Amino acid sequence: MNKMKELSLLLKNVKILYVEDELEVQRLNSETLSYLTSHLILAGDGQEAIEKYYEHKPHIIITDIKMPKLNGIEFIEEVRKTDKKTPVIFCTAYSQECYLLPAANLNIQGFVVKPLNYKKLKKLLFDIVEYLNLNSIIEVKINDMLSYDTNKGIFIFEDKEIHLNKKERALVELLIENKQRVVKYQEIENSVWGISDEYMSETALRTLIKNIRKKIPTNTIENVARQGYQIITT
């Protein structure tokens, strides 16, 4: 398989959140994006985008800048409070610096000017999906028998699918995103319980970890006393 075909196949399995408040523009561009991915998520403004982001945890975000309720900059600022890595592409009809400067510190992967140029957008998405694949963000190998499909939100153990509930998935993906280090208790509370503004008790966290451990091989998630948890990969 040549490189372009491989990247096309990978991109088909990537979740893309596309945010655009103009319905006709959204319709036209979503038709184009649907040729590239089988997992397109749509939002019509920044507030809805935040809700869709937490619900679906997309691999890539494509968002307009000027929108009602929350603009694109404000939306990504909210995302970046807990997520520094998800690639972001801004779509804008504006080229003035006053619209782009606020995005300088948000780790943005690219800007595309409206109307969207299909070839330029496709190349940018291919570059991003290649990065995601090289960093095992699309499918993460935990060990020789266990992997995690970030698109479906499931573990695969010896070719069997292991499904997770919403909180289990949020915790697993937080640990995987930070697999080289121990994830602190406060980070877990902010990212997992923060989705629904709940308080994380010690008992609730232990119960969540226990339920995940029942589903996957032992010694996959390790507790580091008085610090937090870490996923063990080989």
Secondary structure as GFF3:
##gff-version 3
##sequence-region A 1 234
A	DSSP	alpha_helix	3	12	.	.	.	ID=ss1
A	DSSP	beta_strand	15	19	.	.	.	ID=ss2
A	DSSP	alpha_helix	23	36	.	.	.	ID=ss3
A	DSSP	beta_strand	39	43	.	.	.	ID=ss4
A	DSSP	alpha_helix	46	56	.	.	.	ID=ss5
A	DSSP	beta_strand	60	64	.	.	.	ID=ss6
A	DSSP	alpha_helix	72	79	.	.	.	ID=ss7
A	DSSP	beta_strand	88	92	.	.	.	ID=ss8
A	DSSP	alpha_helix	97	100	.	.	.	ID=ss9
A	DSSP	three_ten_helix	101	103	.	.	.	ID=ss10
A	DSSP	beta_strand	110	113	.	.	.	ID=ss11
A	DSSP	alpha_helix	118	134	.	.	.	ID=ss12
A	DSSP	beta_strand	139	141	.	.	.	ID=ss13
A	DSSP	beta_strand	146	149	.	.	.	ID=ss14
A	DSSP	beta_strand	154	157	.	.	.	ID=ss15
A	DSSP	beta_strand	160	163	.	.	.	ID=ss16
A	DSSP	alpha_helix	166	177	.	.	.	ID=ss17
A	DSSP	beta_strand	183	184	.	.	.	ID=ss18
A	DSSP	alpha_helix	185	188	.	.	.	ID=ss19
A	DSSP	pi_helix	189	193	.	.	.	ID=ss20
A	DSSP	three_ten_helix	194	196	.	.	.	ID=ss21
A	DSSP	alpha_helix	202	215	.	.	.	ID=ss22
A	DSSP	beta_strand	221	224	.	.	.	ID=ss23
A	DSSP	beta_strand	228	231	.	.	.	ID=ss24
###
